[in-house]
Structure formats: structure tokens, C-alpha cells
Amino acid sequence: MRDRVVVVTGGAGGIGQACVEAVLADGGLPVVLDAAPGPASGTVPHHQADVTDSARLTEVMTDIGARYGRIDVLVNNAAAVRAGDIEETALEDWTTLWDVNVLGYARAIRAALPYLRASPAGAIVNMSSFTAAAGFRRRVAYATTKGAIEAMTRAVAADLAAEGITVNAVRPGTVDTALLASLAAKAPDRDAARATYAARQPTGRMVDAAEIAHAVLFLADPVNRSTTGAVIAVDGGISGTRSTPMD
């Protein structure tokens, strides 16, 4: 990843932050895009941008392209989450999730594409979820958007294959992030909540964000040009097995 310009949406925390740190450790040049403002000082460029704002995304990608002359990798990671079943999920929540999780990815790709084309080995990595492949209670709108992301990944891979730009996705399981820790802290029994999160995975533990970042680096590696249109599951076996730690 040495000297690879890697733009990470939703890069200020969680999986996105892990990707930024992994790119930096591997000698790359990460750039954070996030709806939240960046730190007053830092070694990694931070652009405040909402993926629902096409004009702002275009402005930021243009700035990055002007600074580096190209974008080598786009990691689409920004996301919104809502819990609820088909009856209790408000139509407004469906609209919000679609706007961020699906159209947000499309907007970012469109804005970055002129600069990805300037790279000798352009790559797009989209962040999916195990909910795209395994039915999960009270996540109907979220799961639908993640399934759409996987379909988008395959379609855009077909569109860009002749140009040498790879397009792939990573499908995480339940990732042990600060957000998940805050959810557990709000539960009546924090330790029981964390145990429940871990038990979702047949491996019996939550996924570490660094594991997701490692998969992203693999898909973004300039040597890896024959993997495109693929979805790599880093989900503790949720989507690939039927076993659980309780079996």
C-alpha cells in the first residue's frame, strides 16, 4: 500500500478508523471523509463531508485529486443503522438508510471515479454486512440496503472491469467497536449483552475491526488485480456455516 492514496468514508471511527490506521501502518496515504468534524490537528487529512451531499463529495474528491493527482482506493464505509421489523420501521427510516447506505456509496463512487481512473491500479471496496446474507431480526431496512450494496458491487465491477478498476465488498460480522460498546453499556447487563453479540458468530467471539481492515488492504492491494465483483465475508462464519458455539 506504499504511497497509495486511500479515501475512507466514515473514517473517523470504528471500522473506518481501523482501515485508516492499517493503511497508514502499511505506508499508504489515507484521507478521511466523515460527517463529523476532524481533530484540530492530525497527521491524516480529514474532510468533513456527508455522503448524502453530492456537491460536497465532488468538491472534496476534486480537492484530493488536485493534491495527489489521483485516488488509488475508495473505501465506502459510511453507514446509517436503524432497528425494527417490517411493521415498526418507519418509511422515513427506510428513506434515510437508502440515502446514506446505497445512494451514498453511489455518490462517492461517481465523485471519485475521474481520479480513480488516473490511478494505475484503482480499487473500490464497499462495506456490506452479514445481514445481507443471513436473516437477522429487526434489521429489515438495514439488511435491505446492505444486500443492495452487494448487488451494486457486482454491477459496478462489471462496468469498470475493462478500465482495470476493481470493485469488491467486505461483509463484516458483529464488530467490536466503540459504538457496540456503548450499546452494551446501555443494556441492563453489559456483560450479558456482549456475550450475546459474541454468540452470533459461530466462532464464539466478535470480529475485531483490524480483521476487517486487513481484508480491505487485500482487496486494495495493487498486486491483486484479478479479484473483482467479489464479497469477502469476515463474519466469524455467520454467512458460511450453520453452526454456533452452542451446538
C-alpha positions as CSV (number, residue, x, y, z in Angstrom):
1,M,0.0,0.0,0.0
2,R,3.0,2.3,0.0
3,D,2.1,5.7,-1.3
4,R,-1.4,4.6,-2.3
5,V,-4.0,7.4,-1.8
6,V,-6.9,5.8,0.0
7,V,-10.1,7.7,0.7
8,V,-12.2,6.3,3.5
9,T,-15.8,7.5,4.0
10,G,-16.9,7.2,7.6
11,G,-13.2,7.1,8.5
12,A,-13.3,8.9,11.9
13,G,-14.3,5.9,14.0
14,G,-15.0,2.2,14.2
15,I,-14.2,0.1,11.1
16,G,-13.3,3.2,9.1
17,Q,-10.7,4.3,11.6
18,A,-9.2,0.8,11.7
19,C,-8.9,1.0,7.9
20,V,-7.2,4.4,8.1
21,E,-4.7,3.1,10.7
22,A,-4.0,0.0,8.7
23,V,-3.3,2.0,5.5
24,L,-1.1,4.4,7.5
25,A,0.9,1.5,9.0
26,D,1.4,-0.1,5.6
27,G,2.9,3.1,4.2
28,G,-0.2,4.4,2.4
29,L,-1.7,7.9,2.3
30,P,-5.2,7.7,3.9
31,V,-7.7,10.5,3.7
32,V,-10.7,10.6,6.0
33,L,-14.2,11.7,4.8
34,D,-16.7,11.9,7.7
35,A,-19.8,13.8,8.5
36,A,-18.2,14.7,11.9
37,P,-15.6,17.5,12.0
38,G,-12.0,16.4,12.3
39,P,-9.5,17.0,15.0
40,A,-7.8,20.4,15.3
41,S,-4.5,18.8,14.4
42,G,-3.6,15.4,13.0
43,T,-1.4,13.5,10.6
44,V,-4.2,12.3,8.4
45,P,-6.1,14.7,6.2
46,H,-9.8,15.0,7.3
47,H,-12.6,16.4,5.1
48,Q,-16.0,16.9,6.7
49,A,-18.5,15.6,4.2
50,D,-21.9,14.0,4.3
51,V,-22.4,11.2,1.7
52,T,-25.9,12.5,1.1
53,D,-24.4,15.7,-0.3
54,S,-23.3,15.2,-3.9
55,A,-21.9,18.7,-4.4
56,R,-19.8,18.4,-1.3
57,L,-18.5,15.0,-2.3
58,T,-17.5,16.3,-5.7
59,E,-15.7,19.2,-4.1
60,V,-13.8,17.0,-1.7
61,M,-12.8,14.4,-4.3
62,T,-11.7,17.3,-6.6
63,D,-9.5,18.7,-3.8
64,I,-7.9,15.3,-3.1
65,G,-7.4,14.7,-6.8
66,A,-5.7,18.1,-7.1
67,R,-3.4,17.4,-4.2
68,Y,-2.3,13.9,-5.1
69,G,-3.1,13.7,-8.8
70,R,-5.2,10.6,-8.3
71,I,-7.2,8.5,-5.9
72,D,-6.0,4.9,-5.8
73,V,-8.6,3.4,-3.5
74,L,-12.1,4.4,-2.3
75,V,-13.3,2.6,0.8
76,N,-17.1,3.2,1.1
77,N,-17.7,2.7,4.8
78,A,-20.1,5.5,5.9
79,A,-23.4,4.0,7.1
80,A,-26.6,4.6,9.0
81,V,-28.4,1.9,11.1
82,R,-32.0,1.6,12.3
83,A,-33.5,-1.3,14.2
84,G,-37.0,-2.5,13.6
85,D,-39.1,-5.1,11.8
86,I,-41.2,-4.6,8.7
87,E,-44.2,-3.1,10.6
88,E,-42.4,-0.9,13.1
89,T,-39.7,0.6,10.7
90,A,-41.0,4.0,9.6
91,L,-40.9,4.8,5.9
92,E,-38.7,7.8,6.8
93,D,-36.1,5.4,8.2
94,W,-36.2,3.4,5.0
95,T,-35.5,6.6,3.1
96,T,-32.7,7.7,5.4
97,L,-30.9,4.3,5.2
98,W,-31.3,4.1,1.4
99,D,-30.0,7.6,1.0
100,V,-26.9,7.0,3.2
101,N,-26.1,3.3,2.7
102,V,-26.9,2.9,-1.0
103,L,-27.1,6.3,-2.7
104,G,-24.2,7.5,-0.5
105,Y,-22.0,4.8,-1.9
106,A,-23.1,5.6,-5.5
107,R,-22.4,9.3,-5.0
108,A,-18.9,8.7,-3.6
109,I,-18.0,6.4,-6.5
110,R,-19.3,8.9,-9.1
111,A,-17.3,11.7,-7.4
112,A,-14.1,9.7,-7.1
113,L,-14.2,7.9,-10.5
114,P,-12.3,10.6,-12.5
115,Y,-9.4,10.3,-10.0
116,L,-9.6,6.5,-9.7
117,R,-9.1,6.4,-13.5
118,A,-5.9,8.3,-13.0
119,S,-4.5,5.5,-10.8
120,P,-2.6,2.7,-12.4
121,A,-4.4,0.3,-10.1
122,G,-7.7,1.8,-9.0
123,A,-9.8,-0.1,-6.4
124,I,-13.2,0.4,-4.8
125,V,-14.0,-1.5,-1.6
126,N,-17.6,-1.3,-0.3
127,M,-18.6,-2.2,3.3
128,S,-21.5,-4.7,3.5
129,S,-22.8,-6.6,6.5
130,F,-23.6,-10.2,7.5
131,T,-27.3,-9.1,7.5
132,A,-27.1,-9.1,3.7
133,A,-26.7,-12.8,3.7
134,A,-28.2,-14.1,6.9
135,G,-31.7,-13.2,8.0
136,F,-31.5,-11.1,11.2
137,R,-34.4,-10.0,13.4
138,R,-35.3,-6.3,13.5
139,R,-32.9,-5.1,10.9
140,V,-35.1,-5.3,7.8
141,A,-34.3,-1.8,6.3
142,Y,-30.6,-2.0,7.2
143,A,-30.3,-5.5,5.7
144,T,-32.0,-4.5,2.6
145,T,-29.5,-1.7,2.0
146,K,-26.6,-4.0,2.6
147,G,-28.0,-6.5,0.1
148,A,-28.2,-3.7,-2.4
149,I,-24.6,-2.7,-1.7
150,E,-23.5,-6.3,-2.7
151,A,-25.6,-6.1,-5.9
152,M,-24.1,-2.7,-6.7
153,T,-20.6,-4.1,-6.1
154,R,-21.1,-6.8,-8.7
155,A,-22.7,-4.4,-11.2
156,V,-20.1,-1.7,-10.9
157,A,-17.3,-4.3,-11.1
158,A,-18.8,-5.3,-14.5
159,D,-19.0,-1.7,-15.6
160,L,-15.4,-0.9,-14.7
161,A,-13.6,-4.2,-15.4
162,A,-12.3,-3.1,-18.8
163,E,-10.8,0.0,-17.2
164,G,-8.8,-2.0,-14.7
165,I,-10.6,-0.7,-11.7
166,T,-11.5,-3.5,-9.2
167,V,-14.7,-3.3,-7.2
168,N,-15.3,-5.6,-4.2
169,A,-17.0,-5.7,-0.9
170,V,-16.3,-6.9,2.7
171,R,-19.1,-8.5,4.7
172,P,-18.3,-8.0,8.4
173,G,-20.0,-9.9,11.3
174,T,-20.6,-8.2,14.6
175,V,-17.6,-5.9,15.0
176,D,-16.3,-4.9,18.5
177,T,-16.3,-1.2,18.1
178,A,-16.9,1.8,20.4
179,L,-20.4,2.0,19.1
180,L,-21.1,-1.6,20.1
181,A,-19.6,-1.0,23.5
182,S,-21.9,2.0,24.0
183,L,-24.9,-0.2,23.1
184,A,-23.8,-2.8,25.6
185,A,-23.3,-0.2,28.3
186,K,-27.0,0.8,27.9
187,A,-28.2,-2.8,28.4
188,P,-29.4,-3.9,31.8
189,D,-26.5,-6.3,31.9
190,R,-23.5,-5.1,29.9
191,D,-21.6,-8.4,30.1
192,A,-24.6,-10.4,29.1
193,A,-25.2,-8.1,26.1
194,R,-21.6,-8.5,25.0
195,A,-21.9,-12.3,25.3
196,T,-25.0,-12.2,23.1
197,Y,-23.1,-10.2,20.5
198,A,-20.3,-12.7,20.5
199,A,-22.6,-15.7,20.3
200,R,-23.9,-14.5,17.0
201,Q,-20.7,-15.7,15.4
202,P,-20.1,-19.5,15.1
203,T,-16.5,-18.7,16.2
204,G,-17.9,-17.5,19.6
205,R,-16.4,-14.1,19.5
206,M,-16.9,-10.7,18.0
207,V,-14.9,-9.6,14.9
208,D,-12.0,-7.2,15.5
209,A,-12.1,-4.1,13.4
210,A,-8.5,-4.8,12.4
211,E,-9.6,-8.0,10.8
212,I,-11.9,-6.0,8.5
213,A,-9.2,-3.6,7.7
214,H,-6.9,-6.5,6.8
215,A,-9.5,-7.7,4.2
216,V,-9.8,-4.2,2.8
217,L,-6.0,-4.0,2.4
218,F,-6.0,-7.3,0.5
219,L,-8.7,-6.1,-1.9
220,A,-6.9,-2.7,-2.3
221,D,-3.5,-4.2,-3.0
222,P,-2.2,-3.1,-6.4
223,V,-0.9,-6.7,-7.0
224,N,-4.4,-8.1,-6.6
225,R,-6.0,-7.2,-9.9
226,S,-7.9,-10.4,-10.6
227,T,-10.3,-10.2,-7.7
228,T,-13.3,-8.1,-8.7
229,G,-17.0,-8.4,-8.1
230,A,-16.3,-10.4,-5.0
231,V,-17.7,-10.3,-1.5
232,I,-15.3,-11.4,1.3
233,A,-17.1,-12.5,4.5
234,V,-15.2,-11.6,7.7
235,D,-18.1,-12.6,9.9
236,G,-17.0,-15.4,12.1
237,G,-18.8,-17.9,9.9
238,I,-22.3,-16.4,10.2
239,S,-23.0,-16.5,6.4
240,G,-20.9,-19.5,5.5
241,T,-21.9,-22.1,8.2
242,R,-24.9,-23.1,10.3
243,S,-23.1,-24.0,13.4
244,T,-23.0,-21.9,16.6
245,P,-20.9,-22.2,19.8
246,M,-24.0,-23.8,21.5
247,D,-24.1,-26.8,19.1
